[in-house]
Amino acid sequence: MSNQDDLEGIEKKILSTGIRVGTQVKTKFMMPFITKANPEGLYIIDIKKTIERIQVAAKFISRMDIAKVLVCSAREYASVPVEKFCEVTSATKMLGRFMPGTLTNPLLPYYTEPQLIFVSDPQTDAQAVIEATNAGIPVIGISNTDNVTSKLDLIIPANNRGRKSLATIYWLLAKEVLIQKGKLKEDESLDYQIDDFETKITEEEVIG
């Protein structure tokens, strides 16, 4: 099977997860990644560019000391995807509120010096992005159509709000990082499915 066939197979598998469905707003930063608007007025992201950027991000990550790749997310639906990604790749997670000074104040007990920051949303994780920029640490971010991405070094264009979409992005990225690290062959399957990376909704949330 050619790489083109592989790509088309991946695209079909992940389109149902809403990974390419953006918002009703588009910023100038995200315009190169948008193909059209759907009948509901939501901007649609070019899935080929998403997959390409995931592959580029994985190459970048794989060149780092993986334990010094800090994956941050204050977004609730990203908690399980981030945990699974870090479990699979051995990257370091930081969930919830990003404490001010984490990257810039060596006197703080939680101060850390990562080689790379990865965020699920440059808006929700703005504190991490700002501190990384000030500390000269490169930042990769998953960005929706309405995100401002001026402080990111690499954009992964995708729906960064949906549970299934976030699970899919981190699943694809984990697989690609392992391939780049030589721990997984191109035609091998990851031990986990996309569903394993997904944050589940509790019964209370459904009723509420």
C-alpha positions as CSV (number, residue, x, y, z in Angstrom):
1,M,0.0,0.0,0.0
2,S,1.4,3.4,-0.9
3,N,1.6,6.4,1.5
4,Q,-1.2,8.0,-0.5
5,D,-3.4,5.0,0.1
6,D,-2.5,5.2,3.8
7,L,-3.3,8.9,4.0
8,E,-6.7,8.4,2.3
9,G,-7.4,5.5,4.7
10,I,-6.6,7.6,7.7
11,E,-8.7,10.5,6.4
12,K,-11.8,8.3,6.0
13,K,-11.3,6.9,9.5
14,I,-11.0,10.2,11.3
15,L,-13.5,12.4,9.3
16,S,-16.4,11.2,11.4
17,T,-14.7,12.4,14.6
18,G,-15.3,16.1,13.7
19,I,-11.6,16.8,13.6
20,R,-12.0,19.2,10.7
21,V,-15.1,21.1,11.8
22,G,-14.2,24.5,13.1
23,T,-16.2,27.5,14.4
24,Q,-18.2,30.2,12.8
25,V,-15.2,32.6,13.2
26,K,-12.0,32.5,11.2
27,T,-8.9,34.5,12.0
28,K,-6.3,35.7,9.5
29,F,-3.8,33.2,11.0
30,M,-6.1,30.2,10.3
31,M,-7.3,31.2,6.8
32,P,-4.6,29.1,5.0
33,F,-6.0,26.0,6.6
34,I,-9.7,26.5,5.9
35,T,-11.3,25.0,2.8
36,K,-14.9,26.3,3.0
37,A,-17.9,26.9,5.3
38,N,-20.6,24.3,5.7
39,P,-24.3,25.0,5.5
40,E,-24.4,25.8,9.2
41,G,-21.8,28.4,8.8
42,L,-19.0,26.5,10.4
43,Y,-15.6,26.8,8.8
44,I,-14.1,23.5,7.6
45,I,-10.4,22.7,8.0
46,D,-8.3,21.0,5.3
47,I,-7.8,17.5,6.7
48,K,-4.7,16.9,4.5
49,K,-3.0,19.9,6.1
50,T,-4.0,18.6,9.6
51,I,-2.3,15.3,8.9
52,E,0.7,16.9,7.4
53,R,1.2,19.1,10.4
54,I,0.8,16.2,12.8
55,Q,3.6,14.5,11.0
56,V,5.8,17.6,11.1
57,A,5.0,18.0,14.8
58,A,6.0,14.4,15.5
59,K,9.3,14.8,13.7
60,F,10.0,17.9,15.8
61,I,9.0,16.2,19.1
62,S,11.0,13.0,18.3
63,R,14.2,15.1,18.1
64,M,13.7,16.3,21.7
65,D,14.4,14.5,25.0
66,I,10.8,13.2,25.2
67,A,10.7,13.7,29.0
68,K,11.3,17.4,28.4
69,V,8.3,17.8,26.1
70,L,5.7,19.4,28.3
71,V,2.1,18.9,27.2
72,C,-0.3,21.4,28.7
73,S,-4.0,21.7,28.7
74,A,-6.5,23.5,30.8
75,R,-9.3,22.1,28.6
76,E,-11.3,19.4,30.4
77,Y,-11.9,17.3,27.2
78,A,-8.2,17.2,26.6
79,S,-7.3,15.6,30.0
80,V,-7.6,11.9,28.9
81,P,-6.0,12.5,25.5
82,V,-3.0,14.2,27.1
83,E,-2.7,11.6,29.8
84,K,-2.8,8.8,27.2
85,F,-0.3,10.6,24.9
86,C,2.1,11.1,27.7
87,E,1.7,7.5,28.9
88,V,2.4,6.2,25.3
89,T,5.3,8.5,24.5
90,S,6.8,9.3,27.9
91,A,6.2,13.0,27.5
92,T,5.4,15.1,30.6
93,K,1.8,16.3,31.2
94,M,0.6,19.4,33.0
95,L,-3.2,19.5,33.3
96,G,-5.5,22.2,34.7
97,R,-4.5,25.7,35.5
98,F,-1.0,26.6,34.3
99,M,0.6,28.2,37.4
100,P,2.3,31.6,36.7
101,G,6.1,31.4,36.8
102,T,6.2,27.7,35.9
103,L,8.7,28.4,33.1
104,T,10.1,31.8,34.2
105,N,10.7,31.8,38.0
106,P,13.5,29.4,39.1
107,L,12.6,30.1,42.8
108,L,9.2,28.4,42.5
109,P,9.0,24.7,43.6
110,Y,7.1,23.8,40.4
111,Y,9.6,25.6,38.1
112,T,10.5,23.5,35.1
113,E,12.8,23.8,32.0
114,P,11.2,21.9,29.1
115,Q,12.7,21.8,25.6
116,L,9.3,22.1,24.0
117,I,5.7,23.1,24.9
118,F,2.6,21.5,23.4
119,V,-0.8,23.1,24.0
120,S,-4.3,22.0,23.2
121,D,-5.6,25.5,22.7
122,P,-3.5,28.7,22.4
123,Q,-6.4,30.7,24.0
124,T,-7.2,28.4,26.9
125,D,-3.5,27.7,27.5
126,A,-2.4,31.3,26.9
127,Q,-0.3,31.5,30.1
128,A,1.8,28.6,29.0
129,V,2.3,30.1,25.5
130,I,3.3,33.5,26.9
131,E,5.8,32.0,29.4
132,A,7.3,29.7,26.8
133,T,7.7,32.6,24.4
134,N,9.4,34.7,27.1
135,A,11.7,31.8,28.0
136,G,12.6,31.1,24.3
137,I,10.9,27.6,24.3
138,P,9.3,26.5,21.0
139,V,5.5,26.0,21.1
140,I,3.3,23.7,19.1
141,G,-0.4,24.2,19.4
142,I,-3.7,22.6,18.2
143,S,-5.6,25.5,16.7
144,N,-9.2,26.0,15.7
145,T,-10.4,28.4,13.0
146,D,-11.0,31.2,15.6
147,N,-7.6,31.0,17.3
148,V,-4.9,33.6,17.3
149,T,-1.6,31.8,16.6
150,S,1.0,34.6,16.4
151,K,3.0,33.1,19.3
152,L,3.0,29.5,18.0
153,D,6.0,28.0,16.2
154,L,4.0,25.3,14.7
155,I,0.2,25.1,14.2
156,I,-1.8,21.9,14.0
157,P,-5.1,23.0,12.5
158,A,-8.0,21.1,13.9
159,N,-11.1,21.2,16.1
160,N,-9.6,21.6,19.6
161,R,-13.0,21.6,21.4
162,G,-14.6,18.3,20.7
163,R,-14.0,15.1,22.7
164,K,-13.6,12.8,19.8
165,S,-11.5,15.3,17.8
166,L,-9.0,15.9,20.6
167,A,-8.8,12.1,21.2
168,T,-8.1,11.6,17.5
169,I,-5.4,14.3,17.3
170,Y,-3.5,13.0,20.3
171,W,-3.9,9.4,19.0
172,L,-2.5,10.2,15.6
173,L,0.3,12.3,17.1
174,A,1.3,9.5,19.6
175,K,1.4,6.9,16.8
176,E,3.5,9.2,14.6
177,V,5.9,10.0,17.4
178,L,6.5,6.3,18.1
179,I,7.1,5.8,14.3
180,Q,9.6,8.6,14.3
181,K,11.3,7.2,17.4
182,G,11.6,3.8,15.7
183,K,9.4,2.2,18.3
184,L,6.6,1.4,15.9
185,K,6.6,0.5,12.2
186,E,4.6,2.4,9.6
187,D,2.2,-0.6,9.1
188,E,1.9,-1.5,12.8
189,S,-1.1,-0.5,14.9
190,L,-0.9,1.4,18.2
191,D,-1.9,-0.7,21.2
192,Y,-4.7,1.8,21.8
193,Q,-7.7,2.8,19.8
194,I,-8.9,6.4,19.4
195,D,-11.7,5.6,21.9
196,D,-9.1,4.9,24.5
197,F,-7.9,8.5,24.2
198,E,-11.3,10.0,24.6
199,T,-12.6,11.8,27.7
200,K,-15.9,10.2,28.6
201,I,-19.0,12.2,29.6
202,T,-20.4,11.2,32.9
203,E,-24.1,10.5,33.4
204,E,-24.5,13.8,35.4
205,E,-23.1,15.8,32.5
206,V,-25.6,14.2,30.1
207,I,-28.5,14.9,32.4
208,G,-27.3,18.5,33.1
